[in-house]
Amino acid sequence: MLCKLVVAVTFLLVWTAAAELPAYRLPTDVIPHHYNLILSTDLDRFIFNGSVDIKIECKKATDVIKIHSKSLKIADKSVTLRGIADDSLMTVSGVTLDIDNDFLIIQLQEQLMPGSLYLLQIRFQGNLTDSLVGYYRSGYEDQVSNTTRWLAVTQFEPTDARRAFPCFDEPAMKAKFRISLGHKNSLHSVSNMFLTSSVEDKERPGWVWDQYEDSVPMSTYLIAFLVSDFQSKQTLSHSNNVLFRVWARKDAIDQTEFALICTPKILSFYEDFFKIKFPIVKLDSAAIPDFSAGAMENWGLVTYRESCFLGVGPVRRQCADVNLPNRFLGFRLS
């Protein structure tokens, strides 16, 4: 009898605690289909700003949209919503932030209709911190000038894409991405997909905008981009016609030869093993001076900690030998 009582009380306590837990998962009333992300990076002031247009579909009638946002500045008037079918402007009655759950809550005056498509537009601004998460800054000492060179890079796994732009930051909510990156013309940008154009910013002399192809449907944590003064080496695989490039600081670019030789062979092996062709026309690998993980298997742009990528000495060579195949295996399975 006592045992049954203990079980009943335990069940009641667990059930009550579960009922009081915050709803940290996104509702599925609306889902994303496509992101158009425009992001400008200022490494002199350690800030970034931009806009994101998200094509969403209403699955269940609702007058509230919840998406993720963390450590971003978003003004109420910078959030708009339009019906795609008739370009009708929906009235946004309020924008609030749930800090505990990283929710940006958009309250509407009218309900969204199931089956209808809408365009959610948000402008935002953020800081390039040295936190090693989200969109952050990293630096290295230039051996010639003895000055610090800065770069900006992403690390979104597991839930830090929301630090770079407002998004549906859950793995199941896959969508296509179109990314445009603005930066000074003395720098380069790299992202998941192939660069289609680079045009001068007419409003800011000395700045350019890089436009990238639309991505395959993917989770937000696999989005990646890098703005730096890195140099690159490349090779074209004749077996699968994939362009392979390696990126590193100028003082270390000659130490990437090992990775440039091994990467095409590893990818070819896994294509044969799984009988699946690599779906992207290029694969970039970048050695990041400040990086929290050993590596990150972003689609089309794999980022590495320098010590696990550059082929210098037996210790680093051994680390690269282990991490390259392991990370590509994770990339193929993701």
C-alpha positions as CSV (number, residue, x, y, z in Angstrom):
1,M,0.0,0.0,0.0
2,L,2.8,2.4,0.9
3,C,4.6,1.5,-2.3
4,K,1.5,2.4,-4.4
5,L,1.1,5.7,-2.5
6,V,4.7,6.6,-3.2
7,V,4.3,5.9,-6.9
8,A,1.1,7.9,-7.0
9,V,2.6,10.9,-5.3
10,T,5.7,10.7,-7.5
11,F,3.5,10.6,-10.6
12,L,1.5,13.6,-9.4
13,L,4.6,15.6,-8.7
14,V,6.2,14.8,-12.1
15,W,2.9,15.5,-13.9
16,T,2.5,18.8,-12.1
17,A,6.1,19.9,-12.7
18,A,5.7,19.0,-16.4
19,A,2.5,21.0,-16.7
20,E,4.3,24.1,-15.3
21,L,7.3,23.9,-17.6
22,P,7.6,26.7,-20.1
23,A,6.6,25.9,-23.7
24,Y,10.1,26.3,-25.2
25,R,9.2,24.6,-28.5
26,L,7.8,26.7,-31.3
27,P,4.2,26.2,-32.2
28,T,3.5,24.6,-35.6
29,D,0.7,27.1,-36.6
30,V,3.1,28.6,-39.2
31,I,6.1,27.0,-40.9
32,P,8.9,28.6,-43.0
33,H,9.5,27.8,-46.7
34,H,12.1,30.3,-47.7
35,Y,14.4,32.9,-46.2
36,N,15.9,35.9,-47.9
37,L,18.7,37.0,-45.6
38,I,20.5,40.3,-46.2
39,L,23.4,40.9,-43.8
40,S,26.0,43.7,-43.6
41,T,29.1,43.1,-41.5
42,D,31.2,46.0,-40.0
43,L,34.4,44.6,-38.5
44,D,35.6,48.1,-37.6
45,R,32.7,48.6,-35.2
46,F,32.0,44.9,-34.4
47,I,28.4,45.1,-35.5
48,F,26.1,43.6,-38.1
49,N,22.7,44.6,-39.3
50,G,20.3,43.4,-41.9
51,S,16.9,42.2,-42.8
52,V,15.2,38.8,-43.3
53,D,12.2,38.1,-45.5
54,I,10.6,34.8,-44.5
55,K,8.0,33.1,-46.6
56,I,5.7,31.3,-44.2
57,E,2.7,29.1,-44.6
58,C,-0.2,29.1,-42.1
59,K,-1.1,25.5,-41.1
60,K,-3.6,26.5,-38.4
61,A,-5.6,29.7,-37.9
62,T,-3.8,32.0,-35.5
63,D,-3.2,35.7,-34.7
64,V,0.2,35.1,-33.1
65,I,3.5,34.3,-34.8
66,K,6.4,33.1,-32.7
67,I,10.0,32.8,-34.0
68,H,13.4,32.8,-32.3
69,S,15.5,35.8,-31.6
70,K,18.3,36.3,-29.1
71,S,20.5,39.3,-28.4
72,L,19.3,41.2,-31.4
73,K,17.9,44.7,-31.6
74,I,14.5,44.7,-33.3
75,A,12.2,47.7,-33.3
76,D,8.4,47.2,-33.3
77,K,8.1,49.2,-36.6
78,S,10.7,47.0,-38.2
79,V,8.4,44.0,-38.3
80,T,5.8,43.7,-41.2
81,L,3.6,40.9,-42.6
82,R,2.0,40.7,-46.0
83,G,-0.3,38.2,-47.7
84,I,1.5,36.9,-50.7
85,A,-1.6,36.2,-52.8
86,D,-2.8,39.8,-52.8
87,D,0.1,41.7,-51.3
88,S,-2.2,42.8,-48.5
89,L,-0.5,44.4,-45.4
90,M,-1.5,42.7,-42.2
91,T,-1.7,44.9,-39.0
92,V,0.9,44.1,-36.4
93,S,-0.5,45.2,-33.1
94,G,2.5,44.4,-30.9
95,V,6.0,42.8,-30.8
96,T,7.3,41.4,-27.6
97,L,10.3,39.3,-26.5
98,D,10.1,36.2,-24.3
99,I,13.7,36.2,-23.0
100,D,13.4,32.9,-21.2
101,N,12.5,31.0,-24.4
102,D,14.2,33.3,-27.0
103,F,10.8,34.0,-28.6
104,L,10.0,37.0,-30.7
105,I,6.2,37.2,-30.4
106,I,4.3,39.0,-33.1
107,Q,0.7,39.8,-32.3
108,L,-1.7,40.4,-35.2
109,Q,-5.0,42.2,-35.3
110,E,-6.5,39.5,-37.6
111,Q,-6.0,35.8,-37.9
112,L,-3.9,34.1,-40.5
113,M,-5.8,31.7,-42.8
114,P,-4.8,28.0,-43.0
115,G,-3.2,27.2,-46.4
116,S,-2.3,30.8,-47.1
117,L,1.3,32.1,-47.7
118,Y,2.6,35.2,-46.0
119,L,5.9,37.2,-46.2
120,L,7.3,38.1,-42.7
121,Q,9.8,40.9,-42.9
122,I,12.1,41.9,-40.0
123,R,15.0,44.4,-39.8
124,F,17.6,43.8,-37.0
125,Q,21.0,44.6,-35.6
126,G,23.5,42.7,-33.5
127,N,27.0,42.8,-32.0
128,L,30.0,40.8,-33.1
129,T,31.1,39.5,-29.7
130,D,34.0,37.1,-28.9
131,S,31.6,34.5,-27.4
132,L,32.3,31.8,-30.1
133,V,28.6,31.3,-30.7
134,G,26.1,32.8,-33.2
135,Y,27.7,35.3,-35.5
136,Y,30.9,36.3,-33.7
137,R,34.3,37.8,-34.3
138,S,37.7,36.0,-34.3
139,G,41.1,37.5,-34.7
140,Y,44.7,36.7,-35.4
141,E,48.1,38.6,-35.3
142,D,49.5,39.4,-38.8
143,Q,53.1,38.4,-38.7
144,V,54.2,41.1,-41.1
145,S,52.4,44.2,-39.8
146,N,52.1,43.0,-36.1
147,T,48.5,44.1,-36.1
148,T,45.3,42.2,-35.2
149,R,43.2,41.2,-38.2
150,W,39.6,40.5,-37.5
151,L,37.1,38.2,-39.2
152,A,33.4,37.3,-38.6
153,V,32.2,33.7,-38.7
154,T,29.2,31.6,-37.6
155,Q,28.7,28.7,-35.2
156,F,25.0,28.0,-35.0
157,E,24.8,24.4,-33.7
158,P,22.8,23.7,-31.7
159,T,20.5,26.7,-31.3
160,D,22.4,29.8,-32.1
161,A,21.2,30.9,-35.5
162,R,18.8,33.0,-33.6
163,R,21.7,35.2,-32.4
164,A,22.4,36.1,-36.0
165,F,18.9,36.6,-37.5
166,P,15.3,36.0,-36.4
167,C,14.3,32.5,-37.5
168,F,12.5,29.3,-36.8
169,D,15.5,27.9,-35.0
170,E,14.5,24.2,-34.7
171,P,16.0,21.5,-36.8
172,A,12.7,20.1,-38.1
173,M,11.7,23.5,-39.6
174,K,13.8,23.3,-42.7
175,A,13.6,25.9,-45.5
176,K,15.6,27.2,-48.4
177,F,17.9,30.1,-47.9
178,R,19.0,33.0,-50.1
179,I,21.9,34.9,-48.5
180,S,23.4,38.3,-49.4
181,L,26.5,39.4,-47.5
182,G,27.7,43.0,-47.4
183,H,31.3,43.9,-46.4
184,K,34.3,46.0,-47.3
185,N,35.9,45.2,-50.6
186,S,39.2,44.4,-48.9
187,L,37.5,41.3,-47.5
188,H,36.0,38.1,-48.9
189,S,32.8,36.3,-47.9
190,V,32.0,32.6,-48.1
191,S,28.7,30.8,-47.4
192,N,27.0,27.5,-47.9
193,M,26.2,27.9,-51.6
194,F,28.0,29.1,-54.7
195,L,28.6,32.9,-55.1
196,T,26.6,34.1,-58.1
197,S,27.5,37.8,-58.1
198,S,29.5,40.5,-56.3
199,V,28.4,44.1,-56.9
200,E,29.5,47.5,-55.5
201,D,27.4,49.1,-52.8
202,K,26.4,52.4,-54.5
203,E,25.5,54.0,-51.1
204,R,28.8,53.0,-49.4
205,P,32.0,53.4,-51.5
206,G,34.5,50.6,-50.8
207,W,31.8,48.1,-49.9
208,V,30.4,45.2,-51.9
209,W,27.4,42.9,-51.8
210,D,27.9,39.2,-52.4
211,Q,24.8,37.2,-53.6
212,Y,24.7,33.5,-53.1
213,E,22.5,30.8,-54.8
214,D,19.4,29.5,-53.1
215,S,20.2,26.6,-50.8
216,V,18.7,23.2,-50.6
217,P,16.1,22.9,-47.8
218,M,18.1,22.8,-44.6
219,S,18.0,23.4,-40.9
220,T,19.0,26.8,-39.5
221,Y,21.9,25.3,-37.5
222,L,23.7,24.3,-40.7
223,I,23.7,27.8,-42.2
224,A,27.2,29.3,-42.3
225,F,29.0,32.4,-43.5
226,L,32.5,33.8,-43.1
227,V,33.8,37.4,-43.7
228,S,37.6,37.7,-43.6
229,D,40.8,38.6,-45.4
230,F,41.7,34.9,-45.7
231,Q,43.4,33.5,-48.7
232,S,42.3,30.3,-50.5
233,K,43.6,27.3,-52.5
234,Q,41.3,25.2,-54.7
235,T,41.1,22.0,-56.7
236,L,38.4,20.6,-59.0
237,S,37.5,16.9,-58.5
238,H,37.1,15.3,-62.0
239,S,35.2,12.3,-60.5
240,N,32.2,14.4,-59.3
241,N,32.9,17.9,-60.7
242,V,32.9,19.4,-57.2
243,L,35.0,22.5,-56.5
244,F,37.0,22.2,-53.3
245,R,38.5,25.2,-51.6
246,V,40.4,25.7,-48.4
247,W,40.6,29.0,-46.6
248,A,43.1,30.2,-44.0
249,R,45.0,33.3,-42.8
250,K,47.8,34.3,-45.2
251,D,50.5,33.1,-42.8
252,A,48.9,29.6,-42.7
253,I,47.5,29.0,-46.2
254,D,50.5,26.8,-47.1
255,Q,49.6,24.5,-44.3
256,T,46.3,23.6,-45.9
257,E,47.8,21.3,-48.5
258,F,47.0,18.1,-46.6
259,A,43.3,19.0,-46.3
260,L,43.1,20.0,-49.9
261,I,44.5,16.6,-51.0
262,C,42.4,14.5,-48.6
263,T,39.0,16.3,-48.7
264,P,38.1,15.2,-52.3
265,K,39.2,11.7,-51.6
266,I,37.1,11.5,-48.5
267,L,34.0,12.9,-50.1
268,S,34.4,10.5,-53.1
269,F,34.6,7.6,-50.7
270,Y,31.4,8.5,-48.9
271,E,29.6,9.1,-52.2
272,D,30.5,5.5,-53.3
273,F,29.8,4.1,-49.9
274,F,26.3,5.6,-49.5
275,K,25.5,5.7,-53.2
276,I,24.4,9.3,-52.8
277,K,25.9,12.1,-54.9
278,F,27.0,15.3,-53.2
279,P,24.1,17.8,-53.9
280,I,26.2,21.0,-54.0
281,V,28.7,22.1,-56.7
282,K,31.4,23.3,-54.2
283,L,32.7,22.5,-50.8
284,D,34.7,25.1,-48.8
285,S,36.7,24.3,-45.7
286,A,38.0,27.1,-43.4
287,A,40.5,27.2,-40.6
288,I,39.2,29.5,-37.8
289,P,41.6,30.9,-35.2
290,D,39.0,31.0,-32.4
291,F,36.6,28.1,-32.7
292,S,34.8,26.2,-29.8
293,A,34.4,22.8,-31.5
294,G,36.9,20.7,-33.4
295,A,34.9,21.3,-36.6
296,M,31.3,22.0,-37.8
297,E,29.7,20.2,-40.7
298,N,27.8,23.0,-42.3
299,W,26.4,22.3,-45.7
300,G,29.0,23.5,-48.3
301,L,31.2,25.3,-45.7
302,V,32.9,23.2,-43.1
303,T,34.5,25.2,-40.4
304,Y,37.4,23.9,-38.3
305,R,39.5,24.9,-35.4
306,E,43.0,25.8,-36.8
307,S,44.7,23.2,-34.6
308,C,42.5,20.4,-36.1
309,F,42.9,21.5,-39.7
310,L,46.4,22.9,-40.5
311,G,48.9,20.2,-41.3
312,V,51.9,21.3,-39.3
313,G,53.9,18.8,-37.3
314,P,52.9,15.3,-36.1
315,V,50.5,16.4,-33.4
316,R,48.4,18.6,-35.7
317,R,48.7,16.2,-38.6
318,Q,47.3,13.4,-36.4
319,C,44.4,15.7,-35.3
320,A,43.6,16.5,-38.9
321,D,43.7,12.8,-39.9
322,V,41.1,12.0,-37.3
323,N,38.8,15.0,-37.6
324,L,38.5,15.3,-41.4
325,P,36.8,11.9,-42.0
326,N,34.8,12.0,-38.9
327,R,33.4,15.4,-39.7
328,F,32.6,14.5,-43.3
329,L,30.8,11.4,-42.1
330,G,28.7,13.6,-39.8
331,F,28.1,16.0,-42.7
332,R,26.9,13.2,-45.0
333,L,24.6,11.8,-42.4
334,S,23.0,15.1,-41.3
